[in-house]
Amino acid sequence: MSEVDWKPKAYPWDAPEYDPQVVYAIRALRQGEALPHQQKLAWNWLMYVTGAGDGFSDLSFRPDSHGGERATCMAEGKKFVGLQMLKLFRPEVTDWVRAEAASAAVKKK
């Protein structure tokens, strides 16, 4: 299985696709021992699971025939998690982190 095989599911509670490489990558990431290629795979899989990544974007809305409002809310919740992770890459967050680090350094003096 490859990343191109990862497709959005009809229902947000359906289990995501994964294979042994994903399992080992996620486990290594949790243990702080992931190799660079495992880190990338784990990140891409998280973007797939949350539906927040560019290649995996999925409309959160679910019509009544596919779970309706409750399914939409669950899909939005998953996407929220992914978007919060992606938010950390934004330039204004980097500026805030730098300002916080500089402020902490001044307080130590």
N, CA, C and O atoms as a GROMACS GRO file, in nm:
protein
  436
    1MET      N    1   0.085  -0.118   0.000
    1MET     CA    2   0.000   0.000   0.000
    1MET      C    3   0.090   0.124   0.000
    1MET      O    4   0.194   0.126   0.065
    2SER      N    5   0.048   0.224  -0.071
    2SER     CA    6   0.123   0.350  -0.072
    2SER      C    7   0.028   0.463  -0.038
    2SER      O    8  -0.094   0.445  -0.030
    3GLU      N    9   0.086   0.581  -0.017
    3GLU     CA   10   0.005   0.696   0.019
    3GLU      C   11  -0.102   0.728  -0.084
    3GLU      O   12  -0.209   0.779  -0.049
    4VAL      N   13  -0.076   0.697  -0.210
    4VAL     CA   14  -0.175   0.727  -0.313
    4VAL      C   15  -0.298   0.639  -0.298
    4VAL      O   16  -0.404   0.671  -0.353
    5ASP      N   17  -0.287   0.530  -0.223
    5ASP     CA   18  -0.401   0.442  -0.200
    5ASP      C   19  -0.491   0.492  -0.087
    5ASP      O   20  -0.601   0.440  -0.069
    6TRP      N   21  -0.446   0.591  -0.013
    6TRP     CA   22  -0.525   0.643   0.099
    6TRP      C   23  -0.637   0.730   0.045
    6TRP      O   24  -0.612   0.836  -0.012
    7LYS      N   25  -0.758   0.686   0.062
    7LYS     CA   26  -0.874   0.758   0.012
    7LYS      C   27  -0.965   0.798   0.128
    7LYS      O   28  -0.972   0.727   0.229
    8PRO      N   29  -1.036   0.912   0.114
    8PRO     CA   30  -1.132   0.949   0.218
    8PRO      C   31  -1.238   0.839   0.233
    8PRO      O   32  -1.272   0.770   0.137
    9LYS      N   33  -1.288   0.825   0.353
    9LYS     CA   34  -1.390   0.724   0.382
    9LYS      C   35  -1.528   0.788   0.374
    9LYS      O   36  -1.544   0.909   0.391
   10ALA      N   37  -1.628   0.705   0.348
   10ALA     CA   38  -1.765   0.755   0.340
   10ALA      C   39  -1.811   0.813   0.473
   10ALA      O   40  -1.881   0.914   0.478
   11TYR      N   41  -1.770   0.747   0.582
   11TYR     CA   42  -1.808   0.792   0.715
   11TYR      C   43  -1.682   0.828   0.793
   11TYR      O   44  -1.583   0.756   0.785
   12PRO      N   45  -1.684   0.938   0.868
   12PRO     CA   46  -1.563   0.981   0.939
   12PRO      C   47  -1.516   0.883   1.046
   12PRO      O   48  -1.401   0.890   1.089
   13TRP      N   49  -1.602   0.793   1.090
   13TRP     CA   50  -1.562   0.695   1.192
   13TRP      C   51  -1.506   0.567   1.131
   13TRP      O   52  -1.462   0.478   1.203
   14ASP      N   53  -1.509   0.556   0.998
   14ASP     CA   54  -1.449   0.439   0.933
   14ASP      C   55  -1.298   0.439   0.958
   14ASP      O   56  -1.234   0.544   0.954
   15ALA      N   57  -1.244   0.322   0.982
   15ALA     CA   58  -1.101   0.310   1.010
   15ALA      C   59  -1.019   0.354   0.889
   15ALA      O   60  -1.052   0.319   0.775
   16PRO      N   61  -0.912   0.430   0.913
   16PRO     CA   62  -0.826   0.472   0.801
   16PRO      C   63  -0.742   0.356   0.751
   16PRO      O   64  -0.722   0.256   0.820
   17GLU      N   65  -0.693   0.370   0.629
   17GLU     CA   66  -0.603   0.270   0.571
   17GLU      C   67  -0.467   0.281   0.638
   17GLU      O   68  -0.422   0.391   0.671
   18TYR      N   69  -0.402   0.170   0.658
   18TYR     CA   70  -0.264   0.170   0.706
   18TYR      C   71  -0.202   0.035   0.672
   18TYR      O   72  -0.271  -0.062   0.644
   19ASP      N   73  -0.071   0.032   0.676
   19ASP     CA   74   0.003  -0.090   0.649
   19ASP      C   75   0.115  -0.101   0.753
   19ASP      O   76   0.129  -0.013   0.837
   20PRO      N   77   0.194  -0.207   0.749
   20PRO     CA   78   0.299  -0.222   0.850
   20PRO      C   79   0.396  -0.104   0.858
   20PRO      O   80   0.441  -0.069   0.967
   21GLN      N   81   0.428  -0.041   0.744
   21GLN     CA   82   0.519   0.074   0.748
   21GLN      C   83   0.462   0.189   0.828
   21GLN      O   84   0.533   0.256   0.902
   22VAL      N   85   0.332   0.212   0.812
   22VAL     CA   86   0.265   0.319   0.889
   22VAL      C   87   0.267   0.284   1.038
   22VAL      O   88   0.296   0.370   1.121
   23VAL      N   89   0.236   0.160   1.071
   23VAL     CA   90   0.234   0.118   1.211
   23VAL      C   91   0.371   0.141   1.274
   23VAL      O   92   0.381   0.198   1.382
   24TYR      N   93   0.477   0.095   1.206
   24TYR     CA   94   0.611   0.112   1.262
   24TYR      C   95   0.652   0.259   1.268
   24TYR      O   96   0.721   0.301   1.361
   25ALA      N   97   0.611   0.338   1.169
   25ALA     CA   98   0.645   0.480   1.169
   25ALA      C   99   0.578   0.552   1.285
   25ALA      O  100   0.642   0.633   1.353
   26ILE      N  101   0.451   0.524   1.309
   26ILE     CA  102   0.379   0.588   1.419
   26ILE      C  103   0.438   0.545   1.554
   26ILE      O  104   0.454   0.627   1.644
   27ARG      N  105   0.470   0.417   1.566
   27ARG     CA  106   0.530   0.368   1.691
   27ARG      C  107   0.666   0.433   1.716
   27ARG      O  108   0.696   0.474   1.828
   28ALA      N  109   0.748   0.443   1.610
   28ALA     CA  110   0.880   0.505   1.624
   28ALA      C  111   0.867   0.652   1.658
   28ALA      O  112   0.945   0.705   1.738
   29LEU      N  113   0.771   0.720   1.598
   29LEU     CA  114   0.747   0.861   1.627
   29LEU      C  115   0.711   0.879   1.775
   29LEU      O  116   0.764   0.967   1.842
   30ARG      N  117   0.623   0.795   1.825
   30ARG     CA  118   0.582   0.804   1.965
   30ARG      C  119   0.700   0.782   2.060
   30ARG      O  120   0.708   0.846   2.165
   31GLN      N  121   0.789   0.694   2.022
   31GLN     CA  122   0.905   0.662   2.107
   31GLN      C  123   1.020   0.762   2.089
   31GLN      O  124   1.121   0.753   2.159
   32GLY      N  125   1.004   0.856   1.996
   32GLY     CA  126   1.109   0.953   1.971
   32GLY      C  127   1.226   0.895   1.894
   32GLY      O  128   1.337   0.946   1.902
   33GLU      N  129   1.201   0.789   1.820
   33GLU     CA  130   1.308   0.720   1.748
   33GLU      C  131   1.283   0.710   1.598
   33GLU      O  132   1.350   0.632   1.530
   34ALA      N  133   1.190   0.786   1.546
   34ALA     CA  134   1.155   0.775   1.404
   34ALA      C  135   1.267   0.830   1.316
   34ALA      O  136   1.320   0.939   1.340
   35LEU      N  137   1.300   0.754   1.214
   35LEU     CA  138   1.396   0.798   1.114
   35LEU      C  139   1.329   0.904   1.027
   35LEU      O  140   1.206   0.914   1.027
   36PRO      N  141   1.407   0.984   0.953
   36PRO     CA  142   1.345   1.090   0.872
   36PRO      C  143   1.231   1.041   0.781
   36PRO      O  144   1.127   1.106   0.772
   37HIS      N  145   1.250   0.929   0.714
   37HIS     CA  146   1.143   0.882   0.624
   37HIS      C  147   1.021   0.836   0.704
   37HIS      O  148   0.908   0.846   0.655
   38GLN      N  149   1.041   0.786   0.826
   38GLN     CA  150   0.928   0.748   0.910
   38GLN      C  151   0.854   0.871   0.961
   38GLN      O  152   0.732   0.870   0.973
   39GLN      N  153   0.929   0.976   0.992
   39GLN     CA  154   0.866   1.100   1.036
   39GLN      C  155   0.774   1.155   0.928
   39GLN      O  156   0.662   1.197   0.956
   40LYS      N  157   0.823   1.155   0.803
   40LYS     CA  158   0.742   1.205   0.692
   40LYS      C  159   0.619   1.119   0.669
   40LYS      O  160   0.510   1.170   0.646
   41LEU      N  161   0.637   0.987   0.677
   41LEU     CA  162   0.524   0.897   0.658
   41LEU      C  163   0.421   0.917   0.769
   41LEU      O  164   0.301   0.923   0.742
   42ALA      N  165   0.466   0.928   0.893
   42ALA     CA  166   0.375   0.948   1.005
   42ALA      C  167   0.298   1.079   0.989
   42ALA      O  168   0.177   1.084   1.010
   43TRP      N  169   0.370   1.186   0.951
   43TRP     CA  170   0.304   1.316   0.931
   43TRP      C  171   0.200   1.305   0.821
   43TRP      O  172   0.087   1.351   0.839
   44ASN      N  173   0.235   1.247   0.708
   44ASN     CA  174   0.140   1.235   0.597
   44ASN      C  175   0.019   1.151   0.636
   44ASN      O  176  -0.093   1.181   0.596
   45TRP      N  177   0.042   1.047   0.714
   45TRP     CA  178  -0.069   0.963   0.757
   45TRP      C  179  -0.161   1.041   0.851
   45TRP      O  180  -0.284   1.029   0.841
   46LEU      N  181  -0.104   1.121   0.940
   46LEU     CA  182  -0.186   1.203   1.029
   46LEU      C  183  -0.270   1.304   0.950
   46LEU      O  184  -0.385   1.330   0.984
   47MET      N  185  -0.212   1.360   0.845
   47MET     CA  186  -0.288   1.452   0.761
   47MET      C  187  -0.400   1.378   0.687
   47MET      O  188  -0.508   1.434   0.666
   48TYR      N  189  -0.374   1.254   0.649
   48TYR     CA  190  -0.477   1.171   0.585
   48TYR      C  191  -0.589   1.140   0.684
   48TYR      O  192  -0.707   1.156   0.653
   49VAL      N  193  -0.553   1.096   0.804
   49VAL     CA  194  -0.653   1.058   0.905
   49VAL      C  195  -0.741   1.176   0.941
   49VAL      O  196  -0.862   1.161   0.956
   50THR      N  197  -0.682   1.294   0.954
   50THR     CA  198  -0.759   1.412   0.994
   50THR      C  199  -0.828   1.481   0.876
   50THR      O  200  -0.915   1.565   0.895
   51GLY      N  201  -0.788   1.445   0.754
   51GLY     CA  202  -0.848   1.508   0.636
   51GLY      C  203  -0.803   1.651   0.617
   51GLY      O  204  -0.871   1.729   0.550
   52ALA      N  205  -0.689   1.686   0.677
   52ALA     CA  206  -0.644   1.825   0.672
   52ALA      C  207  -0.533   1.848   0.570
   52ALA      O  208  -0.508   1.963   0.532
   53GLY      N  209  -0.467   1.745   0.526
   53GLY     CA  210  -0.356   1.761   0.433
   53GLY      C  211  -0.402   1.796   0.294
   53GLY      O  212  -0.514   1.764   0.254
   54ASP      N  213  -0.314   1.863   0.220
   54ASP     CA  214  -0.348   1.906   0.084
   54ASP      C  215  -0.398   1.791  -0.003
   54ASP      O  216  -0.499   1.805  -0.073
   55GLY      N  217  -0.330   1.680   0.001
   55GLY     CA  218  -0.368   1.568  -0.084
   55GLY      C  219  -0.486   1.488  -0.033
   55GLY      O  220  -0.535   1.400  -0.104
   56PHE      N  221  -0.531   1.517   0.088
   56PHE     CA  222  -0.636   1.436   0.148
   56PHE      C  223  -0.757   1.515   0.188
   56PHE      O  224  -0.845   1.464   0.258
   57SER      N  225  -0.765   1.640   0.146
   57SER     CA  226  -0.878   1.724   0.185
   57SER      C  227  -1.008   1.657   0.145
   57SER      O  228  -1.023   1.605   0.034
   58ASP      N  229  -1.100   1.659   0.236
   58ASP     CA  230  -1.230   1.600   0.213
   58ASP      C  231  -1.334   1.696   0.268
   58ASP      O  232  -1.314   1.755   0.374
   59LEU      N  233  -1.442   1.711   0.198
   59LEU     CA  234  -1.550   1.796   0.244
   59LEU      C  235  -1.606   1.739   0.375
   59LEU      O  236  -1.640   1.621   0.380
   60SER      N  237  -1.615   1.820   0.477
   60SER     CA  238  -1.663   1.773   0.607
   60SER      C  239  -1.813   1.746   0.608
   60SER      O  240  -1.861   1.660   0.681
   61PHE      N  241  -1.885   1.819   0.526
   61PHE     CA  242  -2.031   1.805   0.524
   61PHE      C  243  -2.070   1.663   0.484
   61PHE      O  244  -2.018   1.608   0.386
   62ARG      N  245  -2.162   1.606   0.559
   62ARG     CA  246  -2.220   1.476   0.526
   62ARG      C  247  -2.370   1.492   0.516
   62ARG      O  248  -2.433   1.541   0.610
   63PRO      N  249  -2.430   1.453   0.404
   63PRO     CA  250  -2.576   1.462   0.392
   63PRO      C  251  -2.644   1.361   0.485
   63PRO      O  252  -2.579   1.272   0.540
   64ASP      N  253  -2.774   1.376   0.501
   64ASP     CA  254  -2.848   1.285   0.589
   64ASP      C  255  -2.827   1.140   0.551
   64ASP      O  256  -2.823   1.053   0.638
   65SER      N  257  -2.812   1.112   0.422
   65SER     CA  258  -2.793   0.973   0.377
   65SER      C  259  -2.657   0.916   0.418
   65SER      O  260  -2.636   0.795   0.409
   66HIS      N  261  -2.565   1.004   0.463
   66HIS     CA  262  -2.432   0.959   0.506
   66HIS      C  263  -2.400   1.002   0.650
   66HIS      O  264  -2.286   1.033   0.683
   67GLY      N  265  -2.502   1.004   0.733
   67GLY     CA  266  -2.479   1.034   0.874
   67GLY      C  267  -2.524   1.172   0.918
   67GLY      O  268  -2.534   1.198   1.038
   68GLY      N  269  -2.551   1.259   0.824
   68GLY     CA  270  -2.604   1.390   0.857
   68GLY      C  271  -2.518   1.476   0.947
   68GLY      O  272  -2.395   1.475   0.938
   69GLU      N  273  -2.585   1.550   1.035
   69GLU     CA  274  -2.517   1.647   1.120
   69GLU      C  275  -2.413   1.583   1.211
   69GLU      O  276  -2.305   1.639   1.230
   70ARG      N  277  -2.443   1.468   1.268
   70ARG     CA  278  -2.348   1.404   1.360
   70ARG      C  279  -2.220   1.363   1.287
   70ARG      O  280  -2.110   1.379   1.339
   71ALA      N  281  -2.235   1.309   1.167
   71ALA     CA  282  -2.118   1.270   1.089
   71ALA      C  283  -2.039   1.393   1.046
   71ALA      O  284  -1.916   1.391   1.044
   72THR      N  285  -2.110   1.500   1.012
   72THR     CA  286  -2.043   1.626   0.976
   72THR      C  287  -1.962   1.677   1.095
   72THR      O  288  -1.848   1.720   1.079
   73CYS      N  289  -2.022   1.674   1.213
   73CYS     CA  290  -1.951   1.721   1.333
   73CYS      C  291  -1.827   1.637   1.360
   73CYS      O  292  -1.723   1.691   1.398
   74MET      N  293  -1.837   1.507   1.342
   74MET     CA  294  -1.720   1.422   1.366
   74MET      C  295  -1.611   1.452   1.263
   74MET      O  296  -1.493   1.461   1.298
   75ALA      N  297  -1.650   1.468   1.137
   75ALA     CA  298  -1.552   1.500   1.033
   75ALA      C  299  -1.486   1.635   1.061
   75ALA      O  300  -1.366   1.650   1.039
   76GLU      N  301  -1.564   1.731   1.108
   76GLU     CA  302  -1.508   1.862   1.143
   76GLU      C  303  -1.411   1.852   1.260
   76GLU      O  304  -1.308   1.919   1.262
   77GLY      N  305  -1.444   1.769   1.357
   77GLY     CA  306  -1.354   1.749   1.472
   77GLY      C  307  -1.221   1.691   1.430
   77GLY      O  308  -1.116   1.735   1.477
   78LYS      N  309  -1.225   1.592   1.341
   78LYS     CA  310  -1.100   1.532   1.291
   78LYS      C  311  -1.018   1.637   1.216
   78LYS      O  312  -0.897   1.648   1.235
   79LYS      N  313  -1.086   1.711   1.131
   79LYS     CA  314  -1.016   1.812   1.052
   79LYS      C  315  -0.958   1.921   1.141
   79LYS      O  316  -0.849   1.972   1.113
   80PHE      N  317  -1.028   1.957   1.248
   80PHE     CA  318  -0.981   2.058   1.342
   80PHE      C  319  -0.844   2.019   1.398
   80PHE      O  320  -0.754   2.102   1.407
   81VAL      N  321  -0.830   1.894   1.436
   81VAL     CA  322  -0.703   1.846   1.491
   81VAL      C  323  -0.591   1.864   1.388
   81VAL      O  324  -0.484   1.915   1.422
   82GLY      N  325  -0.615   1.823   1.266
   82GLY     CA  326  -0.513   1.837   1.161
   82GLY      C  327  -0.479   1.982   1.132
   82GLY      O  328  -0.362   2.016   1.112
   83LEU      N  329  -0.580   2.066   1.129
   83LEU     CA  330  -0.556   2.208   1.101
   83LEU      C  331  -0.477   2.274   1.214
   83LEU      O  332  -0.398   2.364   1.189
   84GLN      N  333  -0.499   2.229   1.338
   84GLN     CA  334  -0.420   2.284   1.449
   84GLN      C  335  -0.273   2.247   1.434
   84GLN      O  336  -0.186   2.327   1.468
   85MET      N  337  -0.246   2.127   1.385
   85MET     CA  338  -0.106   2.089   1.361
   85MET      C  339  -0.048   2.170   1.246
   85MET      O  340   0.065   2.218   1.256
   86LEU      N  341  -0.124   2.187   1.138
   86LEU     CA  342  -0.074   2.264   1.024
   86LEU      C  343  -0.052   2.411   1.060
   86LEU      O  344   0.038   2.476   1.006
   87LYS      N  345  -0.133   2.462   1.150
   87LYS     CA  346  -0.123   2.602   1.192
   87LYS      C  347   0.016   2.636   1.245
   87LYS      O  348   0.063   2.748   1.231
   88LEU      N  349   0.081   2.537   1.305
   88LEU     CA  350   0.214   2.561   1.364
   88LEU      C  351   0.321   2.592   1.259
   88LEU      O  352   0.431   2.634   1.295
   89PHE      N  353   0.291   2.572   1.132
   89PHE     CA  354   0.385   2.604   1.024
   89PHE      C  355   0.370   2.748   0.975
   89PHE      O  356   0.454   2.795   0.898
   90ARG      N  357   0.268   2.816   1.017
   90ARG     CA  358   0.242   2.951   0.966
   90ARG      C  359   0.346   3.050   1.018
   90ARG      O  360   0.391   3.040   1.132
   91PRO      N  361   0.384   3.147   0.933
   91PRO     CA  362   0.488   3.244   0.971
   91PRO      C  363   0.456   3.322   1.098
   91PRO      O  364   0.546   3.347   1.179
   92GLU      N  365   0.331   3.361   1.118
   92GLU     CA  366   0.299   3.440   1.237
   92GLU      C  367   0.318   3.358   1.365
   92GLU      O  368   0.348   3.414   1.471
   93VAL      N  369   0.301   3.228   1.358
   93VAL     CA  370   0.327   3.143   1.474
   93VAL      C  371   0.477   3.138   1.501
   93VAL      O  372   0.520   3.141   1.617
   94THR      N  373   0.556   3.130   1.394
   94THR     CA  374   0.702   3.132   1.410
   94THR      C  375   0.747   3.261   1.477
   94THR      O  376   0.831   3.259   1.566
   95ASP      N  377   0.690   3.373   1.434
   95ASP     CA  378   0.724   3.502   1.495
   95ASP      C  379   0.688   3.502   1.644
   95ASP      O  380   0.766   3.552   1.726
   96TRP      N  381   0.573   3.446   1.680
   96TRP     CA  382   0.531   3.440   1.819
   96TRP      C  383   0.627   3.353   1.900
   96TRP      O  384   0.665   3.390   2.012
   97VAL      N  385   0.667   3.238   1.845
   97VAL     CA  386   0.760   3.148   1.915
   97VAL      C  387   0.893   3.218   1.940
   97VAL      O  388   0.949   3.208   2.049
   98ARG      N  389   0.942   3.289   1.841
   98ARG     CA  390   1.068   3.364   1.857
   98ARG      C  391   1.055   3.469   1.967
   98ARG      O  392   1.145   3.485   2.050
   99ALA      N  393   0.944   3.540   1.966
   99ALA     CA  394   0.922   3.644   2.067
   99ALA      C  395   0.914   3.582   2.206
   99ALA      O  396   0.968   3.638   2.302
  100GLU      N  397   0.847   3.469   2.220
  100GLU     CA  398   0.837   3.401   2.349
  100GLU      C  399   0.975   3.354   2.396
  100GLU      O  400   1.008   3.366   2.514
  101ALA      N  401   1.055   3.301   2.305
  101ALA     CA  402   1.190   3.254   2.341
  101ALA      C  403   1.277   3.371   2.385
  101ALA      O  404   1.353   3.360   2.481
  102ALA      N  405   1.267   3.484   2.314
  102ALA     CA  406   1.346   3.601   2.350
  102ALA      C  407   1.301   3.654   2.487
  102ALA      O  408   1.385   3.694   2.568
  103SER      N  409   1.173   3.654   2.512
  103SER     CA  410   1.120   3.700   2.641
  103SER      C  411   1.167   3.608   2.753
  103SER      O  412   1.204   3.656   2.861
  104ALA      N  413   1.166   3.478   2.730
  104ALA     CA  414   1.212   3.383   2.832
  104ALA      C  415   1.360   3.401   2.859
  104ALA      O  416   1.404   3.388   2.974
  105ALA      N  417   1.439   3.430   2.756
  105ALA     CA  418   1.584   3.449   2.772
  105ALA      C  419   1.611   3.574   2.856
  105ALA      O  420   1.702   3.575   2.939
  106VAL      N  421   1.533   3.680   2.835
  106VAL     CA  422   1.550   3.804   2.911
  106VAL      C  423   1.514   3.781   3.058
  106VAL      O  424   1.582   3.833   3.147
  107LYS      N  425   1.411   3.703   3.084
  107LYS     CA  426   1.368   3.676   3.222
  107LYS      C  427   1.471   3.594   3.298
  107LYS      O  428   1.480   3.605   3.420
  108LYS      N  429   1.549   3.510   3.228
  108LYS     CA  430   1.652   3.428   3.293
  108LYS      C  431   1.769   3.511   3.341
  108LYS      O  432   1.838   3.473   3.436
  109LYS      N  433   1.792   3.624   3.278
  109LYS     CA  434   1.908   3.708   3.312
  109LYS      C  435   1.894   3.774   3.443
  109LYS      O  436   1.983   3.848   3.485
   0.00000   0.00000   0.00000
